[in-house]
Amino acid sequence: MQDLTYFLPIYGIVAARIFLIGLLYLIPFWVAAGRGHPHKTPILILNLLLGWTVFGWIGALIWAFVRPASEARIHDLAASPPR
């Protein structure tokens, strides 16, 4: 019977890669959460369900960077000079 301690470093490397891939996979959610996006939960759901298609991941990433229209309008009104 072979000593199993030989495989422990390999399992550690595999576990580290899986963890890193998981973090990279969730980048759209981390961006949305970091920007305080009001739709971060739907972005997470889209990412988890359709992120594997690459199109879903890119869509979730774009959505995470886009500011909602109502928030953009309020910001534009606040920045405009009074008339």
C-alpha positions as CSV (number, residue, x, y, z in Angstrom):
1,M,0.0,0.0,0.0
2,Q,1.3,3.4,-1.0
3,D,1.8,6.2,1.5
4,L,-0.9,8.8,1.0
5,T,1.2,11.7,2.3
6,Y,2.7,11.8,-1.2
7,F,-0.6,13.2,-2.6
8,L,-1.2,15.9,0.1
9,P,0.6,18.7,-1.7
10,I,-1.3,17.8,-4.9
11,Y,-4.6,18.1,-3.1
12,G,-3.5,21.4,-1.6
13,I,-2.7,22.8,-5.1
14,V,-6.0,21.6,-6.5
15,A,-7.9,23.1,-3.6
16,A,-6.1,26.4,-4.0
17,R,-6.9,26.5,-7.7
18,I,-10.6,25.7,-7.1
19,F,-10.8,28.5,-4.5
20,L,-9.1,31.0,-6.8
21,I,-11.4,30.1,-9.7
22,G,-14.4,30.5,-7.4
23,L,-13.2,34.0,-6.4
24,L,-12.6,35.0,-10.1
25,Y,-16.0,33.5,-11.1
26,L,-17.8,35.9,-8.6
27,I,-16.0,39.1,-9.7
28,P,-19.3,40.6,-11.0
29,F,-20.9,40.1,-7.6
30,W,-17.9,41.6,-5.8
31,V,-17.9,44.6,-8.1
32,A,-21.7,45.2,-7.5
33,A,-21.3,44.8,-3.7
34,G,-18.3,47.1,-3.6
35,R,-20.1,49.8,-5.6
36,G,-23.2,49.5,-3.5
37,H,-25.3,48.5,-6.4
38,P,-29.0,48.2,-5.4
39,H,-29.4,45.0,-7.6
40,K,-26.4,43.0,-6.2
41,T,-28.6,40.0,-5.3
42,P,-30.0,39.6,-8.8
43,I,-26.5,40.0,-10.2
44,L,-25.3,37.2,-8.0
45,I,-28.2,35.0,-9.1
46,L,-27.5,35.7,-12.8
47,N,-23.8,35.0,-12.2
48,L,-24.4,31.7,-10.4
49,L,-27.0,30.5,-12.9
50,L,-25.7,31.7,-16.2
51,G,-22.1,32.7,-15.5
52,W,-20.7,29.4,-16.9
53,T,-22.0,30.5,-20.3
54,V,-19.4,33.3,-20.5
55,F,-22.2,35.5,-21.9
56,G,-24.0,35.4,-18.6
57,W,-20.7,36.3,-16.8
58,I,-20.1,39.2,-19.1
59,G,-23.7,40.4,-18.7
60,A,-23.5,40.2,-15.0
61,L,-20.2,42.2,-15.0
62,I,-21.6,44.9,-17.3
63,W,-24.7,45.1,-15.1
64,A,-22.5,45.5,-12.0
65,F,-20.7,48.5,-13.6
66,V,-23.9,50.2,-14.9
67,R,-25.5,52.7,-12.6
68,P,-29.3,52.4,-12.4
69,A,-31.2,55.0,-14.3
70,S,-33.0,56.6,-11.4
71,E,-29.7,56.9,-9.4
72,A,-28.0,58.4,-12.5
73,R,-30.8,60.9,-13.0
74,I,-30.6,62.0,-9.3
75,H,-26.9,62.4,-9.6
76,D,-27.2,64.5,-12.8
77,L,-29.9,66.7,-11.3
78,A,-27.7,67.3,-8.2
79,A,-24.7,68.2,-10.3
80,S,-26.5,70.6,-12.6
81,P,-26.4,74.3,-11.8
82,P,-29.6,76.0,-10.6
83,R,-31.6,78.0,-13.1
